Amino acid sequence: MNIKFRLIILNFLQFFLWGAWLISFGGYMIVTLKFTGVQVGSVYAGIGLASIFMPALLGIVADRWINVEKVLGACHVIGAGLLLWASTVTDYGTLYFVMLFNLMVYMPTIALANSVSYAILEKNNYDIVKTFPPIRVWGTIGFIAAMWLVDALHWTLSANQLYVSATAALVLGIYSFTLPACPPVKSNEKKSLASSLGLDAFVLFKRRKMVIFFIFAMFLGAALQITNLFGGTFLDDFKNVYPDSFGVKHPNVLLSISQISETLFILTIPFFLRKFGIKKVMLMSIFAWVLRFGLFGIGNPGDGLYLLVISMVVYGMAFDFFNISGSLFVEREAEPKIRSSAQGLFMLMTNGIGAFFGGMISGWVVDHFTTNGVRDWQSIWFSFAAYALVLGITFPFIFRYKHDPTMVAEVKH
């Protein structure tokens, strides 16, 4: 089988199993299991908690002792078992820990899958920069396909979504063991534990500009998962007002427009960076988050459906312009010897600490605006929009950075 096709299967399944539950699981917990907003937020906060230390720890294992494809396969097989267990659990305490353990073995696989792809492409003499992006885009396609499948089967509020994810995880786990061997790279260079964990990058905090950047990265990271947590629940709460509307009947399909938009906005980043510079591009991202939440606040699945669709489209700019442009900024500012560690630090601040607090605080906000089981969604979404607006107003005054046209050369690929 063509090696690129094998890696396409890897990336497709890697995100298919995540897309099967990430967007709809919040709705299942709130509507079916009757969990509170804080409880749902804490489960999703596990994404941040797991991202803080597990990718680094398993990265050390793959770098030093065990073939990366074997670590990848083991994680997915264990994850499949945990997802099956989670499908049988209905109490918050048990489900929290089962899903936390699942995230602890899943979150590292995102980086491990990239490592496997890079190693195999390099071994087969492919240009990684040119070859990998068209392969990786199948991950997003897999994520969308899983959302649509769960929606088509009407399992968005059912534990059956976890069966879909578990099946994909088991298949991917077994498949990973059949991939070409990617053994640890032997090196005479002795790395300290701090270096292996990516702590070298903390030297960047000696620079005021980088301190401010990473603080804002953390604050923006808190916004990344909010609509994933509560988007499905928000649409389901309109079932008595617009029972026959598309958004109520097919919430995952409507929400998947966000992921489709994400794939399209990636292509526009080089133009926007060249034209406006990284500071303005990130500012666009922040105000796109204001629109994202604000449009949710005034939209509905009935006569306001077009507002929700616009919000889905805006999500592509909000997500990509921050994540990718921020990554490029870190790449440019960090010294070559700590670039990998610096990228890890960026992920720690956004998908780790930021996502953890975002999950916890957003759950509290939802509960705060819930009375006798009725959620005041307009106040909820406007609160999130106001949060993003404060970031947007303060960012340009605090973060000082002058656009350098040479940045374009770094994003042409």
Rosetta blueprint (number, residue, H / E / L):
1 M L
2 N L
3 I H
4 K H
5 F H
6 R H
7 L H
8 I H
9 I H
10 L H
11 N H
12 F H
13 L H
14 Q H
15 F H
16 F H
17 L H
18 W H
19 G H
20 A L
21 W L
22 L L
23 I L
24 S L
25 F H
26 G H
27 G H
28 Y H
29 M H
30 I H
31 V H
32 T H
33 L L
34 K L
35 F L
36 T L
37 G H
38 V H
39 Q H
40 V H
41 G H
42 S H
43 V H
44 Y H
45 A H
46 G H
47 I H
48 G H
49 L H
50 A H
51 S H
52 I H
53 F H
54 M H
55 P H
56 A H
57 L H
58 L H
59 G H
60 I H
61 V H
62 A H
63 D H
64 R H
65 W L
66 I L
67 N L
68 V H
69 E H
70 K H
71 V H
72 L H
73 G H
74 A H
75 C H
76 H H
77 V H
78 I H
79 G H
80 A H
81 G H
82 L H
83 L H
84 L H
85 W H
86 A H
87 S L
88 T L
89 V L
90 T L
91 D L
92 Y H
93 G H
94 T H
95 L H
96 Y H
97 F H
98 V H
99 M H
100 L H
101 F H
102 N H
103 L H
104 M H
105 V H
106 Y H
107 M H
108 P H
109 T H
110 I H
111 A H
112 L H
113 A H
114 N H
115 S H
116 V H
117 S H
118 Y H
119 A H
120 I H
121 L H
122 E H
123 K H
124 N L
125 N L
126 Y L
127 D L
128 I H
129 V H
130 K H
131 T H
132 F H
133 P H
134 P H
135 I H
136 R H
137 V H
138 W H
139 G H
140 T H
141 I H
142 G H
143 F H
144 I H
145 A H
146 A H
147 M H
148 W H
149 L H
150 V H
151 D H
152 A H
153 L L
154 H L
155 W L
156 T L
157 L L
158 S L
159 A L
160 N H
161 Q H
162 L H
163 Y H
164 V H
165 S H
166 A H
167 T H
168 A H
169 A H
170 L H
171 V H
172 L H
173 G H
174 I H
175 Y H
176 S H
177 F H
178 T L
179 L L
180 P L
181 A L
182 C L
183 P L
184 P L
185 V L
186 K L
187 S L
188 N L
189 E L
190 K L
191 K L
192 S L
193 L H
194 A H
195 S H
196 S H
197 L L
198 G L
199 L H
200 D H
201 A H
202 F H
203 V H
204 L H
205 F H
206 K H
207 R L
208 R H
209 K H
210 M H
211 V H
212 I H
213 F H
214 F H
215 I H
216 F H
217 A H
218 M H
219 F H
220 L H
221 G H
222 A L
223 A L
224 L L
225 Q L
226 I H
227 T H
228 N H
229 L H
230 F H
231 G H
232 G H
233 T H
234 F H
235 L H
236 D H
237 D L
238 F L
239 K L
240 N L
241 V L
242 Y L
243 P L
244 D L
245 S L
246 F H
247 G H
248 V H
249 K H
250 H L
251 P H
252 N H
253 V H
254 L H
255 L H
256 S L
257 I H
258 S H
259 Q H
260 I H
261 S H
262 E H
263 T H
264 L H
265 F H
266 I H
267 L L
268 T L
269 I H
270 P H
271 F H
272 F H
273 L H
274 R H
275 K H
276 F H
277 G L
278 I H
279 K H
280 K H
281 V H
282 M H
283 L H
284 M H
285 S H
286 I H
287 F H
288 A H
289 W H
290 V H
291 L H
292 R H
293 F H
294 G H
295 L H
296 F H
297 G H
298 I H
299 G L
300 N L
301 P L
302 G L
303 D L
304 G L
305 L H
306 Y H
307 L H
308 L H
309 V H
310 I H
311 S H
312 M H
313 V H
314 V H
315 Y H
316 G H
317 M H
318 A H
319 F H
320 D H
321 F H
322 F H
323 N H
324 I H
325 S H
326 G H
327 S H
328 L H
329 F H
330 V H
331 E H
332 R H
333 E H
334 A L
335 E L
336 P H
337 K H
338 I H
339 R H
340 S H
341 S H
342 A H
343 Q H
344 G H
345 L H
346 F H
347 M H
348 L H
349 M H
350 T H
351 N H
352 G H
353 I H
354 G H
355 A H
356 F H
357 F H
358 G H
359 G H
360 M H
361 I H
362 S H
363 G H
364 W H
365 V H
366 V H
367 D H
368 H H
369 F L
370 T E
371 T E
372 N L
373 G L
374 V E
375 R E
376 D L
377 W H
378 Q H
379 S H
380 I H
381 W H
382 F H
383 S H
384 F H
385 A H
386 A H
387 Y H
388 A H
389 L H
390 V H
391 L H
392 G H
393 I H
394 T H
395 F H
396 P H
397 F H
398 I H
399 F L
400 R L
401 Y L
402 K L
403 H L
404 D L
405 P H
406 T H
407 M H
408 V H
409 A H
410 E H
411 V L
412 K L
413 H L
